[in-house]
Amino acid sequence: MIIDADAHVVETVHTWDYLEGSDKKYRPQLFRSEDNPSTQYWFLDGKSIGFRNPTLSEQELLALSKETGRTLQTDADARELRDVELRLQHMDKLGIDVQILFNTMWIARVADKAETEVALCASWNRWMADVWKQGKNRLRWSCVVPAMTISEALREIRFARENGAVAASLRPFENDRHLVDPYFYPIYEEASRLGITIAVHIANASPQLMDQFKPRYDRMGGFAQFRIPTVVTCLSLMMSEVPKTFPKLRWAFVEASAQWVPWVVNEAVRRSGTKGFPKNPCKEFQIYINAQTDDDFAYVLKYAGEDNIVIGTDYGHTDASSEVDAIEVFRKNDTVSAAVKKKILDDNPRTLYGL
């Protein structure tokens, strides 16, 4: 079984059709940028609450693919899951049996108020539950969690687990809290009980850090805003009591590449001194990292081991992580043995997501 460990769905107006009763007042509205018509933003109460992936034409996607040297073309109906069968057909062409779907909108904070966050998360999760039911068990997903309200977060995780979800998404920073904060322990306890993975996809729900790391004089995009917090969180997790407190819990660090793993592992081992820290914390603490096709696999595997690396396409996006044919590109990598490729494409993601 070939598993795409990081694919996406792009939210549409249909996503919010699952808002019920008084929660309908929280329905976001979609607006285009006057400066760039292909760019859209979700607004609620007069405030932007999320970025929507650019709606590029086939010609524009082809041009961008040539510019980046990576295949980025996907059909809008497939990436937005308006046509689930079309998505499955494209997966067949790409040689992918199962995709793990992540959100697009929750890369930053989407709500200032807890009740708004609860409503939006519930609508998104019910949308994905319907997608899973149509997807012949090939479209598994990571639920969005209303982290401001622990009781509702637990409710959403339970619903998601019963409806095809294999992970719960938490951002490296949830407002002013870091993920090793005991505040999140009830979520980790429930995830452990249900056998669901905690997925730390590149994101940042701290408005202060988002503003501080906003690129002003360069073209590094979201590297500081989103990727760096993900890396910091992995080191923080390794150095914390969380893996020992929840030894059954699996962790996925998604879309930050894997090139940083040697640095983080070496830092963790060095900073632990003679305290009996494991030589391979990824394996010991069940931490899995999503690689990119241009990572130095020999170097990464030396520190992460062969059992804790997975790979994904970032299907549906057009950023620095996106490569629709990543699975096929990785298969052609002559620096990785066939046995290790099987682990990365099948065994490891199967274990990570409990498939």
FINUMI-729103 format. One record per residue (C-alpha): residue in one letter; y, z, x; residue number from 1. Coordinates in Angstrom, 1 decimal. Example, Ala and Ser with C-alpha at 12.3 -4.5 7.8 and 13.67 -1.06 7.14 Angstrom:
// residues 2
  resn       y       z       x  resi
     a    -4.5     7.8    12.3     1
     s    -1.1     7.1    13.7     2
***
This chain:
// residues 355
  resn       y       z       x  resi
     m     0.0     0.0     0.0     1
     i     3.4    -1.0     1.4     2
     i     6.2     1.4     0.5     3
     d     9.9     0.7     0.7     4
     a    11.1     4.3     1.4     5
     d    14.8     3.6     0.7     6
     a    15.8     1.2    -2.1     7
     h    18.6     1.4    -4.6     8
     v    19.7     0.8    -8.1     9
     v    23.3    -0.1    -8.9    10
     e    24.7     1.7   -11.9    11
     t    25.9    -0.3   -14.9    12
     v    27.6     0.6   -18.2    13
     h    24.1     0.9   -19.6    14
     t    23.5     3.9   -17.3    15
     w    25.7     6.0   -19.5    16
     d    24.1     5.0   -22.8    17
     y    21.9     8.1   -22.4    18
     l    24.8    10.5   -22.9    19
     e    24.3    12.4   -26.1    20
     g    26.4    14.2   -28.6    21
     s    29.5    15.9   -27.1    22
     d    28.6    14.7   -23.7    23
     k    29.7    11.1   -24.6    24
     k    33.2    12.1   -23.7    25
     y    32.1    12.1   -20.1    26
     r    31.3     8.4   -20.1    27
     p    32.8     6.8   -17.0    28
     q    34.7     3.6   -17.3    29
     l    34.5     0.7   -14.8    30
     f    37.6    -0.9   -13.3    31
     r    38.0    -3.7   -10.8    32
     s    40.3    -3.5    -7.8    33
     e    43.3    -5.8    -8.1    34
     d    43.3    -6.4    -4.3    35
     n    39.5    -7.2    -4.2    36
     p    38.0    -8.4    -7.5    37
     s    34.4    -8.0    -6.2    38
     t    35.0    -4.3    -5.7    39
     q    34.7    -1.9    -8.7    40
     y    35.2     1.8    -9.2    41
     w    34.0     4.3   -11.9    42
     f    36.8     6.3   -13.4    43
     l    36.7     9.4   -15.6    44
     d    39.8    11.3   -16.8    45
     g    42.0     9.0   -14.9    46
     k    40.3     9.7   -11.6    47
     s    38.0     7.6    -9.5    48
     i    34.6     9.3    -9.4    49
     g    32.6     6.7    -7.5    50
     f    32.3     3.3    -5.8    51
     r    30.2     0.5    -7.3    52
     n    28.4    -1.8    -4.9    53
     p    30.4    -5.1    -4.6    54
     t    29.4    -7.8    -7.1    55
     l    29.1   -10.7    -4.7    56
     s    28.1   -14.2    -5.7    57
     e    25.0   -15.8    -4.2    58
     q    27.2   -17.9    -1.9    59
     e    29.1   -14.7    -0.7    60
     l    25.8   -12.9    -0.1    61
     l    24.5   -15.9     1.9    62
     a    27.7   -15.9     4.0    63
     l    27.5   -12.2     4.6    64
     s    23.9   -12.5     5.6    65
     k    24.8   -15.1     8.2    66
     e    27.7   -12.9     9.5    67
     t    25.5    -9.8     9.8    68
     g    22.3   -11.4    10.9    69
     r    20.4    -9.5     8.2    70
     t    19.1   -10.7     4.8    71
     l    21.1    -9.2     2.0    72
     q    20.5   -11.5    -1.0    73
     t    19.3    -9.8    -4.2    74
     d    19.7   -11.0    -7.8    75
     a    22.2    -8.9    -9.8    76
     d    19.8    -8.4   -12.7    77
     a    17.2    -7.1   -10.2    78
     r    19.4    -4.7    -8.2    79
     e    21.0    -3.4   -11.4    80
     l    17.6    -3.2   -13.1    81
     r    18.7    -5.0   -16.2    82
     d    15.5    -7.1   -15.6    83
     v    12.8    -4.8   -14.3    84
     e    10.2    -7.6   -14.2    85
     l    12.5    -9.7   -12.0    86
     r    12.8    -6.7    -9.6    87
     l     9.0    -6.5    -9.5    88
     q     8.7   -10.2    -8.8    89
     h    11.1   -10.0    -5.9    90
     m     9.1    -7.0    -4.5    91
     d     6.0    -9.2    -4.6    92
     k     7.8   -11.9    -2.6    93
     l     8.9    -9.2    -0.1    94
     g     5.4    -7.8     0.2    95
     i     6.4    -4.4    -1.2    96
     d     4.1    -2.5    -3.6    97
     v     6.3     0.5    -4.3    98
     q    10.0     1.2    -4.0    99
     i    11.6     4.6    -3.9   100
     l    14.9     4.2    -5.8   101
     f    18.1     6.1    -4.9   102
     n    21.4     6.1    -6.7   103
     t    24.5     4.3    -5.6   104
     m    27.2     6.4    -7.2   105
     w    26.4     9.9    -5.9   106
     i    27.3     9.2    -2.3   107
     a    30.4    11.4    -2.8   108
     r    31.3    14.0    -5.4   109
     v    31.3    12.6    -8.9   110
     a    32.6    15.5   -10.9   111
     d    35.0    18.4   -10.4   112
     k    33.6    20.4   -13.4   113
     a    30.0    21.6   -13.7   114
     e    29.6    20.4   -17.3   115
     t    30.6    16.9   -16.3   116
     e    28.1    16.9   -13.4   117
     v    25.3    18.1   -15.7   118
     a    26.0    15.3   -18.3   119
     l    26.2    12.5   -15.8   120
     c    23.1    13.6   -13.9   121
     a    21.1    13.9   -17.2   122
     s    22.1    10.4   -18.3   123
     w    21.2     8.8   -14.9   124
     n    17.9    10.6   -14.7   125
     r    16.9     9.5   -18.3   126
     w    17.9     5.9   -17.4   127
     m    15.6     6.0   -14.4   128
     a    12.8     7.6   -16.5   129
     d    13.0     4.5   -18.7   130
     v    13.0     2.2   -15.7   131
     w     9.8     3.9   -14.4   132
     k     8.1     3.5   -17.7   133
     q     8.8    -0.3   -17.5   134
     g     8.0    -0.6   -13.8   135
     k     4.2    -0.3   -13.8   136
     n     4.4     2.8   -11.6   137
     r     5.9     0.7    -8.8   138
     l     9.5     1.9    -9.2   139
     r     9.5     5.6    -8.2   140
     w    12.7     7.4    -7.8   141
     s    14.8    10.4    -6.5   142
     c    16.6    12.3    -9.2   143
     v    20.2    13.3    -9.0   144
     v    20.8    17.0    -9.2   145
     p    23.7    18.9   -10.8   146
     a    23.9    21.3    -7.9   147
     m    26.9    23.2    -9.3   148
     t    24.6    24.7   -12.0   149
     i    21.2    25.8   -10.6   150
     s    19.6    26.4   -14.0   151
     e    20.4    22.8   -15.0   152
     a    19.3    21.5   -11.6   153
     l    15.9    23.0   -12.1   154
     r    15.7    21.5   -15.6   155
     e    16.5    18.1   -14.3   156
     i    14.0    18.3   -11.5   157
     r    11.3    19.3   -14.0   158
     f    12.2    16.4   -16.3   159
     a    12.3    14.0   -13.4   160
     r     8.9    15.1   -12.1   161
     e     7.3    14.4   -15.5   162
     n     8.9    10.9   -15.6   163
     g     8.0     9.2   -12.3   164
     a    10.4    10.9    -9.8   165
     v     9.0    11.8    -6.4   166
     a    12.1    13.4    -4.9   167
     a    15.3    15.3    -5.7   168
     s    18.5    14.1    -4.0   169
     l    20.8    16.6    -2.4   170
     r    23.8    15.6    -0.3   171
     p    24.3    17.1     3.2   172
     f    27.3    19.0     1.9   173
     e    27.4    20.0    -1.8   174
     n    31.1    20.9    -2.2   175
     d    31.6    23.7     0.4   176
     r    27.9    24.6     0.7   177
     h    25.5    23.4     3.4   178
     l    21.9    22.8     2.4   179
     v    20.5    25.8     4.3   180
     d    22.6    28.1     2.1   181
     p    20.3    30.5     0.2   182
     y    22.2    29.3    -2.9   183
     f    19.8    26.3    -2.9   184
     y    16.6    28.4    -2.6   185
     p    15.7    28.2    -6.3   186
     i    15.7    24.4    -6.0   187
     y    13.5    24.5    -2.9   188
     e    11.1    27.0    -4.6   189
     e    10.8    24.7    -7.7   190
     a    10.5    21.6    -5.6   191
     s     7.7    23.3    -3.6   192
     r     5.9    24.3    -6.8   193
     l     6.1    20.8    -8.3   194
     g     5.3    19.0    -5.0   195
     i     8.5    17.1    -5.1   196
     t    10.4    16.0    -1.9   197
     i    14.0    17.0    -1.1   198
     a    15.7    13.8    -0.1   199
     v    18.9    14.0     2.0   200
     h    20.3    10.5     1.6   201
     i    23.5     9.7     3.4   202
     a    26.3    11.2     1.3   203
     n    29.0    13.8     1.3   204
     a    30.2    15.9    -1.6   205
     s    32.9    17.8     0.3   206
     p    36.3    16.4    -0.5   207
     q    37.8    18.1     2.5   208
     l    35.4    16.5     5.0   209
     m    35.6    13.2     3.2   210
     d    39.4    13.2     3.8   211
     q    39.1    14.5     7.3   212
     f    36.6    11.8     8.4   213
     k    38.2     8.9     6.5   214
     p    38.5     6.0     9.0   215
     r    42.2     5.4     9.5   216
     y    42.5     3.4    12.8   217
     d    39.1     1.8    13.2   218
     r    36.3    -0.1    11.5   219
     m    33.4     2.5    11.6   220
     g    33.3     2.7     7.8   221
     g    31.3     5.6     6.5   222
     f    29.7     6.6     9.8   223
     a    31.6     9.9    10.1   224
     q    31.9    10.5     6.4   225
     f    28.2    10.0     5.5   226
     r    25.9     9.5     8.5   227
     i    27.1    12.3    10.8   228
     p    26.7    15.0     8.0   229
     t    23.1    13.8     7.5   230
     v    22.3    14.2    11.2   231
     v    24.0    17.7    11.3   232
     t    22.0    18.8     8.3   233
     c    18.7    17.8     9.9   234
     l    19.5    19.9    13.0   235
     s    20.7    22.8    10.8   236
     l    17.5    22.6     8.8   237
     m    15.4    22.8    12.0   238
     m    17.3    25.8    13.3   239
     s    17.3    27.7    10.0   240
     e    14.7    29.9     8.2   241
     v    14.3    27.3     5.4   242
     p    11.2    25.5     6.8   243
     k     9.5    28.9     7.3   244
     t    10.6    30.2     3.9   245
     f     9.3    27.0     2.1   246
     p     6.5    25.8     4.3   247
     k     5.1    23.4     1.7   248
     l     8.4    21.6     1.2   249
     r     8.8    18.0     2.4   250
     w    12.1    16.6     3.6   251
     a    13.4    13.0     3.8   252
     f    16.5    12.0     5.8   253
     v    17.4     8.6     4.5   254
     e    19.6     5.7     5.6   255
     a    21.1     7.3     8.8   256
     s    18.7     5.3    11.0   257
     a    16.3     7.2    13.3   258
     q    18.0     6.6    16.7   259
     w    19.5    10.1    16.6   260
     v    16.2    11.9    16.3   261
     p    15.6    12.4    20.1   262
     w    19.0    14.0    20.4   263
     v    18.5    16.4    17.5   264
     v    15.0    17.3    18.5   265
     n    16.0    18.0    22.1   266
     e    19.0    20.0    20.9   267
     a    16.8    22.1    18.6   268
     v    14.2    22.8    21.3   269
     r    16.8    23.6    23.9   270
     r    18.8    25.9    21.7   271
     s    15.7    27.8    20.7   272
     g    14.9    28.8    24.3   273
     t    11.7    30.7    24.6   274
     k    11.4    31.6    20.9   275
     g     8.2    29.6    20.3   276
     f    10.0    26.6    18.7   277
     p     7.6    23.7    18.0   278
     k     7.7    20.8    20.3   279
     n     7.5    18.5    17.4   280
     p     9.7    20.1    14.7   281
     c     9.5    17.0    12.5   282
     k     5.8    17.4    12.0   283
     e     5.8    21.2    11.9   284
     f     8.5    21.3     9.3   285
     q     7.5    18.2     7.3   286
     i    10.7    16.3     8.1   287
     y    10.6    12.5     7.7   288
     i    13.2    10.1     8.9   289
     n    13.9     6.6     7.5   290
     a    14.3     4.2    10.4   291
     q    16.0     0.8    10.7   292
     t    14.4    -2.3    12.2   293
     d    16.6    -2.3    15.3   294
     d    15.9     1.3    16.2   295
     d    14.2     1.9    19.6   296
     f    10.8     2.9    18.2   297
     a     9.2     3.8    21.5   298
     y    12.1     6.3    22.2   299
     v    12.2     7.6    18.6   300
     l     8.4     8.0    18.2   301
     k     8.3    10.0    21.5   302
     y    10.3    12.7    19.8   303
     a     9.5    12.3    16.1   304
     g     5.8    11.5    16.5   305
     e     3.9     8.7    14.7   306
     d     3.5    10.6    11.4   307
     n     7.1    11.3    10.4   308
     i     8.9     7.9    10.5   309
     v     9.2     5.7     7.4   310
     i    11.3     2.5     6.8   311
     g    13.3     1.1     3.9   312
     t    15.3    -2.0     2.9   313
     d    18.3    -0.3     1.3   314
     y    17.6    -2.9    -1.4   315
     g    20.7    -3.8    -3.5   316
     h    23.3    -2.8    -1.0   317
     t    25.3    -4.8     1.5   318
     d    26.3    -2.2     4.1   319
     a    25.2    -1.5     7.7   320
     s    21.8    -0.1     6.6   321
     s    20.9    -3.0     4.3   322
     e    18.1    -5.5     5.2   323
     v    16.2    -6.8     2.2   324
     d    13.4    -8.2     4.4   325
     a    13.1    -5.1     6.6   326
     i     9.4    -4.7     6.0   327
     e     8.6    -8.2     7.2   328
     v    11.0    -7.9    10.2   329
     f     9.3    -4.6    11.2   330
     r     5.9    -6.2    10.9   331
     k     6.9    -8.7    13.6   332
     n     8.0    -5.9    16.0   333
     d     5.8    -6.4    19.0   334
     t     6.7    -3.0    20.5   335
     v     4.9    -1.1    17.8   336
     s     1.1    -1.1    17.5   337
     a    -0.7    -2.2    14.3   338
     a    -2.0     1.3    13.8   339
     v     1.5     2.9    14.0   340
     k     2.9     0.1    11.7   341
     k     0.4     1.1     9.1   342
     k     1.5     4.7     9.3   343
     i     5.2     3.8     9.0   344
     l     4.7     1.4     6.1   345
     d     1.9     3.2     4.2   346
     d     0.5     6.5     5.3   347
     n     3.8     8.3     6.2   348
     p     5.8     7.4     3.0   349
     r     2.7     8.0     0.9   350
     t     2.5    11.6     2.3   351
     l     6.3    12.1     2.2   352
     y     6.6    11.2    -1.5   353
     g     3.2    12.5    -2.6   354
     l     2.0     9.1    -3.8   355
***
